């Protein structure tokens, strides 16, 4: 009996910060690969989530929110977005019902001129009235007459199964790009770093979360437990004191939250050690950024 033809391709999710790109990818993949918070610029890297079937492989790119870069790290973040635009077999441009345009005009034009099938996804429709939604659909259909416009709610799952079927139907014929049991392109340590950073985004305010990078120096996995040693890097001594808190209370809170999240992610008991160090102006230091995986 002849086997079915196999389809594989890359689907890139582009949009402004806080449109719900990470929530959408997690919903499509069925696992929390990208961290989600209410703060802008939560996603710093391009993260691939892989959906496998017998006759298809859907590789989904979650990218940083489109911004005008203010320093070297943000420039690198926008390079990840450019890569995703070039690679895309299918392009998803996500907006909220109130949005009218992309914050960076150059990316807006690149999306308009993309040769890949384009879908405008109006997310968070559960938060607006029917009238506002209809106005949004009309606006984007006028702006992108060749695109298909779909209202969705990544958080509640509205139209997510239908969207997944549509994306699979758009894939070109191709062998799988990754092993069929692979869920993402990132190593375990990346998800440890992201889990810790998610807790920092949740528990600290103002500039602190954006001045932080996390590196995992040790990751030892046994049958029942994973032992992890991670370092939280900040730019200034004052930030170090804020991260640690009075008698270590703030850092302990981060550790407890991260351990719970990682135990759920890996399905094993987690022993986590956290340390805080100062790395001055790392966000504008090319060698440091390369070390953290930003310069590509």
C-alpha positions as CSV (number, residue, x, y, z in Angstrom):
1,X,0.0,0.0,0.0
2,X,1.4,3.4,-1.0
3,X,2.1,5.9,1.8
4,X,0.5,9.3,1.8
5,X,2.4,12.3,0.5
6,X,4.1,14.2,3.4
7,X,3.7,17.9,4.0
8,X,6.0,20.1,6.0
9,X,6.4,23.9,6.4
10,X,7.1,26.9,8.6
11,X,4.3,29.1,9.9
12,X,5.5,32.4,11.3
13,X,3.5,34.5,13.8
14,X,4.2,38.2,13.6
15,X,2.6,41.1,15.5
16,X,2.9,44.0,18.0
17,X,3.8,43.2,21.6
18,X,0.9,41.9,23.7
19,X,-1.3,40.6,20.9
20,X,-1.1,37.0,22.2
21,X,1.4,35.4,19.9
22,X,2.8,33.1,22.6
23,X,-0.7,32.1,23.7
24,X,-1.6,31.1,20.1
25,X,1.5,29.0,19.6
26,X,1.0,27.2,22.9
27,X,-2.6,26.5,21.9
28,X,-1.6,25.2,18.5
29,X,1.2,23.0,19.9
30,X,-0.8,21.9,23.0
31,X,2.1,22.6,25.4
32,X,3.3,25.8,27.1
33,X,6.6,26.4,25.2
34,X,6.5,30.2,25.2
35,X,6.1,32.2,28.4
36,X,3.1,34.4,28.7
37,X,2.7,37.5,30.9
38,X,0.8,40.8,30.6
39,X,4.0,42.7,30.1
40,X,5.3,43.7,26.7
41,X,8.4,42.2,25.1
42,X,8.0,38.9,27.0
43,X,9.3,36.9,24.1
44,X,12.9,37.7,23.3
45,X,13.9,34.8,21.0
46,X,12.4,33.0,18.1
47,X,10.9,29.8,19.5
48,X,9.8,26.9,17.3
49,X,6.9,24.7,18.3
50,X,6.4,21.6,16.2
51,X,3.1,19.9,15.5
52,X,3.5,16.4,14.1
53,X,1.0,14.1,12.3
54,X,1.4,10.9,10.3
55,X,1.6,12.9,7.0
56,X,2.5,16.4,8.1
57,X,4.9,18.5,10.2
58,X,3.8,22.0,11.1
59,X,6.7,24.2,12.4
60,X,5.4,27.3,14.2
61,X,7.6,30.3,14.9
62,X,6.7,32.5,17.9
63,X,8.6,35.8,17.4
64,X,9.3,38.8,19.6
65,X,6.8,41.6,19.3
66,X,7.6,44.2,16.6
67,X,9.2,47.3,18.1
68,X,11.5,50.1,17.1
69,X,14.8,48.9,18.7
70,X,16.3,51.1,21.4
71,X,19.4,49.1,22.2
72,X,21.5,46.2,20.8
73,X,19.4,43.4,22.3
74,X,16.2,44.7,20.7
75,X,18.0,45.0,17.4
76,X,18.8,41.3,17.7
77,X,15.1,40.6,18.6
78,X,14.0,42.3,15.4
79,X,16.5,40.2,13.4
80,X,14.6,37.1,14.7
81,X,11.4,38.6,13.3
82,X,13.1,39.2,9.9
83,X,14.2,35.6,9.8
84,X,10.7,34.4,10.4
85,X,9.3,36.5,7.6
86,X,11.9,35.1,5.1
87,X,11.3,31.5,6.2
88,X,7.5,31.5,6.3
89,X,5.5,29.1,4.1
90,X,2.4,30.6,5.8
91,X,2.3,34.0,7.6
92,X,0.1,34.8,10.5
93,X,-0.2,38.5,11.3
94,X,-1.9,38.8,14.7
95,X,-3.7,41.9,15.9
96,X,-6.2,42.9,18.6
97,X,-9.6,44.3,17.7
98,X,-8.5,47.9,18.5
99,X,-5.3,47.8,16.5
100,X,-5.0,49.6,13.1
101,X,-1.4,49.1,12.1
102,X,2.0,47.6,12.9
103,X,4.3,49.7,15.1
104,X,7.2,49.4,12.7
105,X,6.2,50.6,9.1
106,X,9.0,48.6,7.4
107,X,7.7,45.3,8.8
108,X,4.2,46.3,7.8
109,X,5.2,46.7,4.1
110,X,7.2,43.4,4.2
111,X,4.1,41.6,5.4
112,X,2.0,43.2,2.7
113,X,4.5,42.2,0.1
114,X,5.1,38.6,1.4
115,X,4.5,35.9,-1.2
116,X,3.4,33.4,1.5
117,X,-0.3,32.9,2.2
118,X,-1.3,35.6,4.7
119,X,-3.8,35.2,7.5
120,X,-4.9,38.2,9.6
121,X,-5.9,36.8,13.0
122,X,-7.9,39.2,15.2
123,X,-7.2,37.9,18.7
124,X,-8.9,38.6,22.1
125,X,-12.3,38.8,20.5
126,X,-13.8,37.6,23.8
127,X,-12.9,41.1,25.3
128,X,-14.9,43.3,22.8
129,X,-18.4,43.8,21.5
130,X,-19.7,42.4,18.2
131,X,-19.7,45.9,16.7
132,X,-16.1,46.5,17.5
133,X,-15.2,43.1,16.1
134,X,-17.1,43.7,12.8
135,X,-15.3,47.1,12.4
136,X,-12.0,45.4,12.9
137,X,-12.7,42.6,10.3
138,X,-13.8,45.3,7.8
139,X,-10.7,47.4,8.4
140,X,-8.2,44.5,7.9
141,X,-10.1,43.1,4.9
142,X,-9.8,46.5,3.3
143,X,-6.1,46.9,4.2
144,X,-5.1,43.4,3.1
145,X,-7.6,42.4,0.3
146,X,-5.6,39.3,-0.6
147,X,-5.4,38.0,3.0
148,X,-7.9,35.9,4.9
149,X,-9.2,37.5,8.1
150,X,-10.3,35.3,11.0
151,X,-11.5,36.3,14.5
152,X,-10.0,34.0,17.2
153,X,-9.4,33.8,20.9
154,X,-6.2,32.0,21.6
155,X,-6.9,32.1,25.3
156,X,-10.4,30.4,25.2
157,X,-9.5,28.2,22.2
158,X,-12.2,29.8,19.9
159,X,-11.4,28.8,16.2
160,X,-8.1,27.2,17.2
161,X,-8.9,23.6,16.0
162,X,-10.2,25.1,12.7
163,X,-7.1,27.2,12.3
164,X,-4.9,24.3,12.8
165,X,-6.6,22.3,10.1
166,X,-6.3,25.3,7.7
167,X,-2.6,25.7,8.4
168,X,-1.9,22.0,7.7
169,X,-3.8,22.3,4.4
170,X,-1.5,25.2,3.3
171,X,1.7,23.2,3.9
172,X,3.8,22.4,0.8
173,X,4.9,18.8,0.0
174,X,8.1,18.1,1.9
175,X,9.8,15.6,4.2
176,X,9.8,16.5,7.9
177,X,12.4,19.1,8.9
178,X,12.8,17.7,12.4
179,X,12.5,14.2,14.0
180,X,8.8,13.4,14.3
181,X,9.0,13.0,18.1
182,X,10.5,16.5,18.5
183,X,8.4,19.3,20.1
184,X,10.7,22.3,19.7
185,X,14.1,23.4,18.5
186,X,15.2,24.7,21.9
187,X,17.2,22.7,24.5
188,X,16.0,22.0,28.1
189,X,18.2,24.8,29.6
190,X,16.4,27.3,27.4
191,X,13.0,26.4,29.0
192,X,14.6,26.6,32.5
193,X,15.8,30.1,31.7
194,X,12.4,31.1,30.3
195,X,10.6,29.7,33.3
196,X,12.7,31.7,35.7
197,X,12.3,34.9,33.6
198,X,8.6,34.4,33.6
199,X,8.6,34.5,37.4
200,X,10.7,37.7,37.3
201,X,8.3,39.3,34.8
202,X,5.4,38.4,37.1
203,X,6.9,39.6,40.4
204,X,9.0,42.7,39.6
205,X,8.0,46.0,38.1
206,X,9.4,48.8,36.1
207,X,12.7,48.2,34.4
208,X,13.8,45.2,36.5
209,X,12.4,42.4,34.3
210,X,13.9,44.0,31.1
211,X,17.4,44.3,32.7
212,X,17.5,40.6,33.5
213,X,19.0,37.6,31.7
214,X,19.1,34.0,33.0
215,X,21.7,31.4,32.2
216,X,21.5,27.8,33.4
217,X,25.0,26.6,34.3
218,X,24.1,23.1,35.5
219,X,21.4,20.7,34.4
220,X,21.7,17.1,35.6
221,X,18.8,14.8,35.0
222,X,18.3,11.5,36.9
223,X,15.4,9.0,36.8
224,X,13.3,10.9,39.3
225,X,14.8,14.4,39.8
226,X,16.5,17.2,37.8
227,X,19.1,19.2,39.6
228,X,19.5,22.7,38.2
229,X,21.8,25.6,38.9
230,X,20.9,29.0,37.3
231,X,22.3,32.5,37.5
232,X,20.1,35.6,37.2
233,X,22.2,38.4,35.6
234,X,21.3,42.1,36.2
235,X,23.0,45.3,34.9
236,X,23.5,47.1,38.3
237,X,24.2,46.4,41.9
238,X,20.9,48.1,42.9
239,X,19.0,45.7,40.7
240,X,20.7,42.7,42.4
241,X,19.5,43.9,45.8
242,X,15.9,44.2,44.4
243,X,16.0,40.8,42.9
244,X,17.2,39.2,46.1
245,X,14.9,41.1,48.4
246,X,15.0,41.4,52.2
247,X,16.7,38.3,53.6
248,X,16.4,36.6,50.2
249,X,12.6,36.6,50.3
250,X,12.0,37.9,46.7
251,X,14.5,35.5,45.2
252,X,12.9,32.6,47.2
253,X,9.5,33.5,45.7
254,X,11.0,33.3,42.2
255,X,12.6,29.9,43.0
256,X,9.3,28.5,44.3
257,X,7.3,29.6,41.3
258,X,10.0,28.4,38.8
259,X,10.3,25.0,40.5
260,X,6.5,24.4,40.3
261,X,6.4,25.4,36.6
262,X,9.4,23.3,35.7
263,X,8.1,20.2,37.6
264,X,4.9,20.5,35.5
265,X,6.9,21.0,32.2
266,X,9.4,18.1,32.7
267,X,7.1,15.8,34.8
268,X,9.9,15.3,37.4
269,X,10.9,16.6,40.8
270,X,13.1,19.7,40.5
271,X,16.0,20.8,42.7
272,X,16.7,24.5,41.8
273,X,19.5,26.7,43.0
274,X,19.4,30.4,42.0
275,X,22.1,33.0,42.2
276,X,22.3,36.6,41.2
277,X,25.2,38.3,39.5
278,X,25.9,41.8,38.0
279,X,26.9,42.0,34.3
280,X,27.1,45.7,33.5
281,X,25.2,46.9,30.4
282,X,24.8,43.3,29.0
283,X,21.9,44.4,26.8
284,X,24.3,46.6,24.7
285,X,27.4,44.3,24.9
286,X,27.8,42.4,21.6
287,X,29.9,39.6,23.1
288,X,27.5,39.1,26.0
289,X,24.5,39.0,23.6
290,X,26.2,36.4,21.5
291,X,26.7,34.3,24.6
292,X,23.0,34.5,25.4
293,X,22.0,33.5,21.9
294,X,20.8,36.9,20.6
295,X,23.4,37.7,17.9
296,X,22.7,35.5,14.9
